[in-house]
Amino acid sequence: MTTPTTPGPVPPSIALDLGGRTALVTGAAGGIGRACALRLAAAGAKVRAVDRDAEGLDALVGQGAGLAGSVEPLVLDLTDLEAAEQAATGTDVLVNNAGLQLVRPIEQFPPEVFHTVLTVMLEAPFRLIRGSLPHMYGQGWGRIVNISSVHGLRASAYKSAYVAAKHGLEGLSKTAALEGAPHGVTSNCVSPGYVRTPLVERQIADQAAAHGIPEERVLTEVLLKDAALKRLVEPDEVAEAVAYLCAPQASFITGTSLALDGGWTAH
């Protein structure tokens, strides 16, 4: 399947020094999570890279060799909520990124999958935030960045679990911002449109079946139909937005969502 022309990799541009800081990134073995882990390590952070994909984490560690910071793999299934909360202890920068997707009409949506999506994408971020806040509050500084989606701001058919989880994540992020403000902790969402990741690539077939069209038409007629810019977002672009929200220049930004959606929500 061909896709719209995309720009090359986006080089780091935000002046960011996270030397001496510990960052935790979930879903770090690929896609947005991998880009965020590498970007924060390039800024000097010691990155706790969390994923259930051990092979993907090993590859990430290799990619992170030679950066100013370091990448430390942590194989963890986020449905283990107690372990997730414990993993966040001592975190200065928390990036809640892990996610999964299933495209089905509500009446055909498996309840067990709905439960898993909400656990990984909403309850686990709550537990990770809960685990990280004591350290952040104690030092008077912290950055929480939740990778949401345009589906945290708008809904689409056939994505009940994903949309519900992302809407909940937006609310959780705002609550953390209000509570964290007196302690020097900011909390924001980065809400991209469709990103060039394995998660998006896997749902092409699901969308084709749901809408009854060939896979090659899914991008232009479904995924990018409401976007002004007819291309996928690159993971590096999302990672750079995360870096910006961790920089001193963004210290007054909290409780909001930074939409990287090519005009998707402008309608």
KALIN-V771588 format. One record per backbone hydrogen bond with DSSP energy under -0.5 kcal/mol. CO is the residue of the C=O (numbers start at 1). NH is the residue of the N-H. E is the energy in kcal/mol with one decimal. If there is no record, write none. Layout:
{{CO & NH & E} {CO & NH & E}}
This chain:
{{9 & 11 & -0.7} {14 & 16 & -0.7} {16 & 18 & -0.5} {18 & 21 & -2.3} {21 & 23 & -0.5} {21 & 46 & -2.7} {22 & 92 & -2.7} {22 & 93 & -2.0} {23 & 48 & -3.9} {24 & 95 & -3.1} {25 & 50 & -2.8} {27 & 30 & -0.8} {30 & 33 & -0.8} {30 & 34 & -1.2} {31 & 35 & -2.0} {32 & 36 & -2.6} {33 & 37 & -2.6} {34 & 38 & -2.4} {35 & 39 & -2.1} {36 & 40 & -2.6} {37 & 41 & -2.1} {38 & 42 & -2.2} {39 & 43 & -1.0} {40 & 45 & -2.2} {41 & 44 & -1.7} {41 & 69 & -2.2} {43 & 18 & -3.2} {44 & 20 & -0.7} {45 & 47 & -0.8} {45 & 70 & -1.9} {46 & 23 & -2.2} {46 & 48 & -0.6} {47 & 49 & -0.9} {47 & 72 & -3.4} {48 & 25 & -2.4} {48 & 50 & -0.8} {49 & 74 & -2.8} {50 & 27 & -1.0} {50 & 28 & -2.2} {51 & 76 & -2.1} {52 & 54 & -1.0} {53 & 57 & -2.0} {54 & 58 & -2.2} {55 & 59 & -2.1} {56 & 60 & -2.0} {57 & 61 & -2.4} {58 & 62 & -1.7} {59 & 63 & -1.9} {60 & 64 & -2.0} {61 & 65 & -0.6} {62 & 65 & -0.9} {64 & 67 & -1.8} {70 & 47 & -3.2} {71 & 73 & -0.6} {72 & 49 & -2.5} {74 & 51 & -1.7} {74 & 76 & -0.6} {76 & 78 & -0.6} {77 & 80 & -2.3} {79 & 81 & -1.4} {80 & 84 & -2.0} {81 & 85 & -2.4} {82 & 86 & -2.1} {83 & 87 & -2.1} {84 & 88 & -0.9} {85 & 88 & -0.7} {86 & 89 & -1.4} {88 & 91 & -1.8} {92 & 143 & -2.2} {93 & 24 & -2.8} {93 & 95 & -0.5} {94 & 96 & -0.6} {94 & 145 & -3.1} {95 & 26 & -2.1} {95 & 97 & -0.9} {96 & 147 & -2.9} {102 & 104 & -0.7} {105 & 108 & -1.6} {105 & 109 & -0.6} {106 & 109 & -1.2} {110 & 113 & -0.7} {110 & 114 & -2.1} {111 & 115 & -2.3} {112 & 116 & -1.9} {113 & 117 & -2.8} {114 & 118 & -2.2} {115 & 119 & -2.0} {116 & 120 & -2.7} {117 & 121 & -2.6} {118 & 122 & -1.4} {118 & 123 & -2.4} {119 & 124 & -2.7} {122 & 126 & -1.8} {123 & 127 & -2.2} {124 & 128 & -2.7} {125 & 129 & -2.8} {126 & 130 & -2.7} {127 & 131 & -2.2} {128 & 132 & -1.6} {129 & 133 & -2.1} {130 & 134 & -0.6} {132 & 136 & -2.0} {133 & 137 & -3.6} {134 & 138 & -2.1} {135 & 139 & -1.6} {136 & 140 & -1.1} {136 & 141 & -1.7} {142 & 186 & -2.1} {143 & 94 & -2.8} {143 & 145 & -0.5} {144 & 188 & -2.2} {145 & 96 & -1.7} {145 & 147 & -0.6} {146 & 148 & -1.3} {146 & 190 & -2.2} {149 & 152 & -2.2} {150 & 153 & -1.3} {150 & 154 & -2.7} {156 & 159 & -1.0} {158 & 104 & -2.1} {159 & 163 & -2.9} {160 & 164 & -2.2} {161 & 165 & -2.6} {162 & 166 & -2.6} {163 & 167 & -2.5} {164 & 168 & -2.1} {165 & 169 & -2.3} {166 & 170 & -2.1} {167 & 171 & -1.7} {168 & 172 & -2.7} {169 & 173 & -2.6} {170 & 174 & -1.9} {171 & 175 & -2.2} {172 & 176 & -2.5} {173 & 177 & -1.8} {174 & 178 & -2.1} {175 & 179 & -2.3} {176 & 180 & -2.4} {177 & 181 & -1.6} {180 & 183 & -1.9} {180 & 185 & -2.1} {181 & 184 & -1.5} {184 & 142 & -1.4} {184 & 186 & -0.5} {186 & 144 & -2.5} {187 & 255 & -3.1} {188 & 146 & -2.9} {189 & 191 & -0.5} {189 & 258 & -2.9} {190 & 148 & -2.0} {190 & 192 & -0.7} {191 & 260 & -1.5} {192 & 150 & -2.0} {194 & 233 & -2.9} {195 & 197 & -2.1} {197 & 201 & -2.3} {198 & 202 & -2.4} {199 & 203 & -1.0} {200 & 203 & -0.5} {200 & 204 & -0.5} {201 & 204 & -0.8} {202 & 206 & -0.6} {203 & 207 & -2.8} {204 & 208 & -2.4} {205 & 209 & -2.2} {206 & 210 & -2.6} {207 & 211 & -2.5} {208 & 212 & -1.2} {208 & 213 & -1.7} {214 & 217 & -1.5} {215 & 218 & -1.4} {215 & 219 & -0.6} {217 & 221 & -2.3} {218 & 222 & -2.1} {218 & 223 & -2.2} {219 & 224 & -3.3} {222 & 225 & -0.6} {224 & 227 & -1.0} {228 & 230 & -0.7} {229 & 231 & -1.8} {233 & 196 & -2.9} {234 & 237 & -1.1} {234 & 238 & -1.3} {235 & 239 & -2.4} {236 & 240 & -1.9} {237 & 241 & -1.4} {238 & 242 & -2.0} {239 & 243 & -2.4} {240 & 244 & -2.2} {241 & 245 & -1.9} {242 & 246 & -0.8} {243 & 246 & -1.0} {243 & 247 & -0.7} {244 & 247 & -1.3} {247 & 250 & -1.9} {248 & 251 & -1.8} {250 & 253 & -1.9} {252 & 254 & -0.7} {256 & 189 & -2.5} {257 & 259 & -0.8} {258 & 191 & -2.8} {258 & 260 & -0.5} {260 & 193 & -2.5} {261 & 264 & -1.4} {262 & 228 & -1.8} {262 & 229 & -2.0} {263 & 266 & -1.3} {264 & 267 & -0.6}}
